[in-house]
Amino acid sequence: MPNLQRAIGILGGTFDPIHFGHLRMALELHQALNLAEVRLIPCYQPVHRKQPVASPEQRLAMVRKAIGSESALRVDNCEIQRKGPSYTIDTLKILHKQLPDTPLCIIMGIDALLNFPSWHKWEEILTLAHLVVAHRPQYQLPHTGIVAELLKQRLTDETTDLHKHAAGCIVLHPVTALEISSTDIRKQIARGRNPRYLLPNSVYNYIKQHGTYRISNI
């Protein structure tokens, strides 16, 4: 096996719009897990939820503005360039071609972990990436079923395993629980309320400039 580089984090989402909950989680996990970087990847067409209000180009622009000069974070537009349904397995294959010796860590919440067996080619995903689960105390881990078995087989308390192994580990890590909702931000904007301090000023200014979340769009 070749010498592995430091692992990178992969945080996908609609980011409709991106907010401080996304950004704080990415930064905390970057620091806690010693990741080389965290890539934020706006999806083109989500598979497990309804379509975003903002266009792919608008959501990509908002992520770029949100990250700004933060060196720990990086925007990746591969799913928007690819178009079509945004399957994680396809994104991982693209990234593996670019970074063949770098472990990839998919960042998700526990709610996403519970639904992981419904993901397209989920078993193959575990041959290409680790799972990093942002732990929030309101969710209970299952004791039976597929996810419980995955945790029994793959859960590790050693975060260095993310860098030592190419794929297949699951790490649970607590993050600051910022209960911020993109849906709520869109509704506030549509009602003429000020969502400042829920998202970066640069993103809010972009939304105001482009009228991204007008009442007719919500």
Buried (B, 14 or more C-beta within 10 A) or exposed (E): EEEBEEBBBBBBBBBBBBBBBBBBBBBBBBEBBEBBBBBBBBBBBBEEEEEBBBEBEBBBBBBBBBBEEEEBBBBBBBBBEBEEEBBBBBBBEBBBEEEEEBBBBBBBBBEBBBBBEEBBBBEBBBEBBBBBBBBBEEEEBBEEEBBEEBBEEBBBEEBEBBBEBBBBBBBBBEBEBEEBEBEEBBBBBBEEEEBEEBBBEBBBEBBEEBEBBEEEEE
